[in-house]
Amino acid sequence: MARVAPARHVVAVVAFDDVQLLDVTGPVEVFTTANAYGAAYDVRLVSLTGRDVRTSAGVRIGVDGTPADLPGRIGTLVVPGRETTAFGPADDALIGAVTELSGRADRVASVCAGAFVLAEAGLLEGRRAATHWQLAAELAARFPRVAVETDPLFVRDGRIITSAGVTAGIDLALALIEEDHGAGPARDVARKLVVFMARPGGQSQFSVRLAPERHLDPALRRVLDAVTADPAADHPLASLAAEAGLSTRHLRRLFREKVGTTPGRFVESVRVEAARALLEAGDDTVEQVARQAGFGSSESLRRAFRNTLGVPPTTYRARFRTTGHRPRPVRE
């Protein structure tokens, strides 16, 4: 009996000028590679005009046509991002196209700042979502009905999947392949592309500043600056409220609305940030780093690292201090 070929699963990727190059090519490479391991993804790149687009890296990408050239039913719609999407005016044509295409898609995925397009289209209303760690506060401030999660590399809520920054689109695509075809083919693709099947830790291990810079009340900014200026100092809620000239209740509300966390968790995150910098740059022991960063003990630091970054301090230091590359000595 002849083997029946698997049905084609159309993956439509919407491209546009200044799109982040890897937001597009990362998922595309994963889906097309999966075809060598039993998948049947029909990847189509489209632009609103049908013309090629120039990416943020200056590389021109060819497209297969316009959204109108896609079949009536789409398996996966992928919406990449561009930096101006988060802070610039809404692109009504793009939002309209994504809104229309999402109604024809079995599932909708965004990469990095593409989450803002989904939010503008109303697709994230009342849902959990992820985006690049630098943009999470902006997404939460502009779309208060979106439950923004700052650490996961990707978040699935129903048929909507949003990923963190840039390379996290690869993690997302691998997860979708596993969903469609099982862990085996996804693992084969990961091996082929020399990437993690499941990357250790979340995206918070890559951040360099957790405090958002925009949409902040001046009183709240004073509190954030006071904590970040001296992470090791004692920062009880009452003292933070006094710094801001606000009640503790009002300060909690501002943190929840503008920072997306509680004052206590913010203090801990800043201390983790300080500890990370010390681990990356110096040779102090974990106990010494814990004291300098404001943790009472090395055990408290280890617990915070595991909860926040998913790895202990020693593993973090080994992973981020060097690439492991040692240049060969120059012969004179």
C-alpha positions in Angstrom: 0.0 0.0 0.0 1.4 3.4 -1.0 2.4 5.7 1.8 0.1 8.7 2.1 2.0 12.0 2.1 1.2 14.2 5.1 -1.1 17.1 4.5 0.7 20.4 4.0 0.7 22.8 6.9 0.9 26.4 5.7 3.1 28.6 7.8 2.5 32.2 6.8 5.1 34.7 7.9 4.2 38.4 7.5 7.3 40.5 6.6 7.6 44.3 6.4 10.3 46.9 6.0 12.7 47.1 9.0 11.5 43.8 10.4 14.1 42.1 12.7 16.0 39.7 10.4 16.3 36.8 12.8 12.6 37.2 13.8 11.8 36.0 10.3 14.7 33.7 9.4 14.9 31.9 12.8 11.4 30.3 12.7 11.6 29.8 8.9 14.8 27.8 9.2 13.3 25.7 12.0 10.1 24.9 10.1 11.8 24.2 6.8 14.5 22.0 8.4 11.7 19.9 10.0 10.5 18.9 6.6 13.6 16.7 6.4 12.3 14.8 9.4 8.8 14.0 8.4 7.0 17.3 8.6 5.2 19.0 5.8 5.4 22.7 6.4 4.6 24.9 3.4 6.3 28.2 4.5 5.1 31.3 2.8 6.6 34.8 3.3 4.2 37.6 2.4 4.3 41.4 2.5 1.4 43.8 2.3 2.5 45.0 -1.1 3.9 41.7 -2.5 7.3 43.4 -2.8 10.5 42.3 -1.2 11.3 43.9 2.2 14.5 45.3 3.6 15.2 44.1 7.2 16.6 46.0 10.1 20.0 44.4 9.2 19.8 45.9 5.7 19.4 42.5 4.2 16.6 42.2 1.6 14.2 39.3 1.9 12.2 38.0 -1.0 8.5 37.2 -0.5 6.0 34.9 -2.1 3.3 37.4 -2.6 0.6 39.3 -0.6 -1.8 38.0 2.1 -4.4 37.6 -0.7 -2.1 34.9 -2.3 -2.3 32.7 0.7 -4.7 29.8 0.8 -8.0 30.2 2.6 -6.9 28.2 5.6 -3.6 28.8 7.4 -2.0 26.4 9.8 0.3 28.9 11.6 0.5 32.7 11.3 3.8 34.1 12.4 4.1 37.9 13.1 7.7 39.0 13.6 8.7 42.4 15.1 10.6 45.5 14.5 11.9 47.9 17.1 9.7 50.8 16.1 6.6 48.7 16.5 6.8 49.1 20.3 7.2 52.8 20.5 6.1 54.2 17.2 2.6 54.9 15.8 0.4 51.9 15.0 0.7 50.5 11.5 -3.0 50.3 10.6 -2.4 48.4 7.4 -0.3 45.8 9.1 -2.8 45.4 12.0 -5.7 45.1 9.6 -3.9 42.3 7.6 -2.9 40.4 10.8 -6.5 40.7 12.1 -7.8 39.2 8.8 -5.2 36.5 8.6 -5.7 35.5 12.2 -9.3 34.6 11.5 -8.1 32.1 8.9 -5.3 30.6 11.1 -5.4 27.6 13.4 -2.8 29.3 15.6 -1.1 32.7 15.7 2.4 33.3 16.9 4.5 36.4 17.4 8.2 36.9 17.8 9.7 39.7 20.0 7.9 43.1 19.3 5.4 41.2 17.1 3.4 40.9 20.3 2.5 44.6 20.0 0.9 43.9 16.6 -1.2 41.1 18.1 -2.2 43.4 21.0 -3.2 46.2 18.6 -5.3 43.7 16.7 -7.1 42.7 20.0 -5.7 39.1 19.9 -4.0 39.4 23.3 -7.0 40.8 25.2 -7.3 39.0 28.5 -4.5 36.6 27.6 -1.0 35.9 28.9 1.8 37.0 26.6 5.6 37.4 26.3 7.8 39.8 24.4 11.5 40.9 24.6 12.5 41.7 28.2 13.3 45.3 27.2 9.7 45.8 25.9 7.7 44.0 28.5 7.0 47.0 30.7 5.9 49.0 27.6 3.5 46.2 26.5 2.0 46.0 30.0 1.6 49.8 30.2 0.0 50.2 26.8 -2.2 47.1 27.0 -3.3 46.7 30.7 -5.6 43.8 29.8 -2.7 41.8 28.6 -1.0 39.7 31.3 2.6 40.2 30.3 5.1 37.6 31.6 8.6 38.9 31.7 10.7 35.7 32.0 9.4 32.9 29.7 10.9 32.4 26.3 7.4 31.9 25.0 3.9 31.8 26.3 0.9 29.9 24.9 -2.6 31.0 25.8 -5.1 29.1 23.7 -4.3 29.4 20.0 -2.1 32.4 20.6 1.7 31.9 21.2 4.0 34.9 21.9 7.7 34.6 22.2 10.5 36.7 23.8 13.2 38.5 21.9 14.7 37.6 18.6 16.3 34.1 18.9 13.3 33.0 21.1 11.4 32.6 17.9 13.6 29.5 17.3 12.5 28.1 20.7 8.9 28.8 19.8 9.1 27.1 16.4 10.7 24.0 18.0 7.9 23.8 20.5 5.3 24.0 17.7 7.1 21.2 15.8 7.0 19.1 18.9 3.3 19.9 19.3 2.7 18.8 15.7 5.0 15.9 15.3 6.3 14.9 18.7 9.6 15.3 20.5 11.6 13.2 18.1 11.5 15.4 15.0 11.8 18.5 17.2 14.9 17.1 18.8 16.3 16.2 15.3 15.8 19.7 14.2 17.5 21.1 17.3 20.5 18.9 16.8 20.7 19.8 13.1 20.7 23.5 13.9 22.9 23.1 16.9 20.5 24.8 19.3 18.9 23.8 22.6 15.8 21.6 22.4 14.7 23.4 25.6 17.0 26.3 26.5 18.0 26.4 30.2 16.6 29.3 32.1 14.3 32.1 31.0 15.0 35.4 29.2 15.6 37.3 32.5 19.1 35.8 32.5 19.9 38.0 29.5 18.5 41.3 30.8 20.8 44.2 31.9 18.3 46.4 33.6 14.9 45.4 35.0 13.5 48.9 35.7 11.3 50.3 32.9 12.2 53.7 31.6 8.9 54.9 30.3 5.4 55.7 31.6 6.6 56.2 35.2 5.3 58.5 37.8 8.1 60.8 39.1 7.5 59.5 42.7 7.8 55.9 41.4 11.0 56.8 39.5 12.5 58.1 42.8 11.9 54.8 44.4 13.3 52.7 41.5 16.4 54.9 41.4 16.9 54.7 45.2 16.8 50.9 45.0 19.0 50.5 42.0 21.5 53.0 43.4 22.1 50.9 46.5 20.7 47.4 46.2 22.5 46.2 49.4 20.6 48.8 51.6 17.6 47.8 53.6 14.5 48.6 51.5 11.3 47.8 53.6 8.0 48.9 52.0 7.4 51.7 54.5 10.8 53.3 53.7 10.1 53.0 49.9 6.7 54.6 50.4 8.3 57.4 52.5 10.8 58.0 49.7 7.9 58.4 47.2 5.8 60.4 49.5 2.9 57.9 49.0 1.0 55.5 51.1 2.1 51.9 51.0 -1.1 50.9 49.3 -0.7 53.5 46.5 2.9 52.5 46.0 1.9 48.8 45.6 -0.7 49.8 43.1 1.8 51.9 41.1 4.3 49.0 41.1 1.7 46.6 39.9 0.4 48.9 37.1 3.7 50.4 35.9 6.4 47.8 36.8 4.4 44.7 36.6 5.6 43.3 40.0 5.5 44.1 43.7 8.0 46.4 45.5 9.6 43.4 47.3 10.1 41.4 44.1 11.5 44.5 42.4 14.1 44.9 45.2 15.0 41.2 44.9 15.3 41.5 41.1 17.7 44.5 41.4 19.8 42.6 43.9 19.9 39.6 41.5 21.0 42.1 38.8 23.7 43.4 41.0 24.9 39.9 41.9 25.0 39.0 38.2 27.3 41.9 37.4 29.6 41.0 40.3 29.7 37.3 39.2 30.5 38.3 35.6 33.2 40.8 36.4 35.0 39.6 39.5 36.4 36.7 41.4 34.6 37.1 44.7 33.1 34.0 46.2 29.3 33.5 46.1 29.2 34.4 49.8 31.0 37.7 49.2 28.8 38.5 46.2 25.7 37.7 48.3 26.7 40.3 51.0 27.6 42.9 48.4 24.4 42.6 46.5 22.2 42.8 49.6 21.4 39.1 50.2 21.6 37.9 53.8 23.5 34.7 52.9 24.8 32.7 49.9 21.8 30.4 50.3 19.4 33.3 49.9 21.3 34.3 46.7 21.2 30.8 45.4 17.5 30.6 46.0 16.9 33.9 44.3 19.0 32.8 41.3 17.1 29.5 40.9 13.7 31.2 41.2 14.6 34.1 38.9 17.1 32.7 36.4 16.6 29.0 36.7 20.3 28.4 37.4 22.6 28.6 40.5 25.1 31.5 40.7 28.1 29.3 39.8 26.4 28.0 36.7 25.5 31.6 35.7 29.1 32.7 36.2 30.4 29.9 34.0 27.8 30.5 31.3 28.1 34.3 30.9 31.6 35.2 31.9 33.2 33.9 28.8 32.4 32.2 25.5 35.0 29.6 26.3 37.1 30.7 23.4 40.7 31.2 24.0 42.7 33.0 21.2 45.9 31.3 20.2 49.0 33.0 21.4 50.7 35.1 18.7 54.1 33.9 17.8 56.7 36.6 17.7 
